[in-house]
């Protein structure tokens, strides 16, 4: 048996700021250089992806994606920092979860 858990960051009202879905959105923008291509790759509408980006930017208080019709879309340094922090959070939580699980369920 193994424990699987998920982490996401929410505001005081429980609205998502960052989670696995948003992580994938930002990663796909980085890879494709396009919000539209990222949305298509994820089988989401452009509007849905854009809304999630804007919600995260609003809650985080920083611009995370620069969209330019000429140069395409790319992540800001603040976005890269947020993604790295979120990945670190997830890994540390996984490590701690595994330790607690092993402690409780080991024979």
C-alpha positions in Angstrom: 0.0 0.0 0.0 1.0 3.6 -0.6 -0.5 6.9 0.3 -1.2 9.4 -2.3 -2.2 13.0 -1.5 -2.5 16.3 -3.3 -1.6 19.8 -2.3 -3.0 23.0 -3.5 -2.8 26.6 -2.2 -6.0 28.4 -1.5 -7.0 31.9 -0.3 -9.0 32.6 2.8 -12.2 31.8 1.0 -10.9 28.5 -0.3 -10.4 29.7 -3.9 -7.5 28.0 -5.7 -4.3 30.0 -6.1 -2.1 27.1 -7.2 -2.5 23.4 -7.7 -1.6 20.6 -10.0 -3.9 21.9 -12.8 -2.4 25.4 -12.7 1.1 23.9 -12.5 0.3 22.0 -15.8 -1.1 25.2 -17.4 2.1 27.2 -16.6 4.4 24.3 -17.7 2.5 23.9 -21.0 2.8 27.7 -21.6 6.5 27.4 -21.0 6.8 24.5 -23.4 4.5 25.7 -26.2 5.1 29.5 -25.9 1.4 30.0 -26.3 -1.6 30.2 -24.0 -3.8 29.0 -26.9 -1.6 25.9 -27.6 -1.4 25.1 -23.9 -5.2 25.3 -23.7 -5.6 23.0 -26.7 -3.0 20.6 -25.3 -5.0 20.4 -22.0 -8.4 20.2 -23.9 -9.5 23.4 -22.2 -10.9 26.6 -23.6 -8.6 29.6 -24.0 -11.0 31.5 -21.7 -10.8 28.9 -19.0 -7.0 28.9 -19.0 -6.8 32.7 -19.2 -9.2 33.0 -16.2 -7.1 30.6 -14.1 -3.9 32.5 -14.9 -5.5 35.8 -14.0 -7.0 34.4 -10.8 -3.6 33.1 -9.8 -1.9 36.4 -10.7 -4.5 38.3 -8.7 -4.1 36.2 -5.6 -0.3 36.0 -5.9 -0.1 39.7 -6.5 2.4 39.4 -9.5 2.3 39.1 -13.2 3.1 35.5 -14.1 2.5 35.3 -17.9 3.4 37.8 -20.5 1.3 37.4 -23.6 2.5 39.1 -26.7 0.9 38.5 -30.2 4.3 39.0 -31.8 6.6 37.1 -29.4 4.1 34.6 -28.0 3.5 33.9 -24.3 6.2 33.2 -21.7 6.5 33.0 -18.0 7.9 35.7 -15.9 10.7 35.1 -13.3 8.0 35.4 -10.6 6.1 32.6 -12.3 9.2 30.4 -12.5 9.9 31.1 -8.8 6.3 30.2 -7.9 6.5 26.9 -9.8 9.7 26.0 -8.2 8.4 26.8 -4.7 5.2 24.8 -5.4 7.2 21.8 -6.7 9.4 21.9 -3.6 6.3 22.1 -1.4 4.8 19.1 -3.1 8.0 17.1 -2.8 8.4 17.9 0.9 4.8 17.0 1.6 5.2 13.7 -0.2 8.3 12.9 1.8 6.6 13.7 5.1 3.4 11.9 4.1 5.4 8.8 3.2 7.2 8.9 6.6 3.9 9.2 8.5 2.3 6.5 6.4 5.2 4.1 7.0 5.2 4.9 10.7 1.5 4.1 11.0 1.1 1.2 8.6 4.5 -0.6 8.8 4.3 -4.1 10.4 
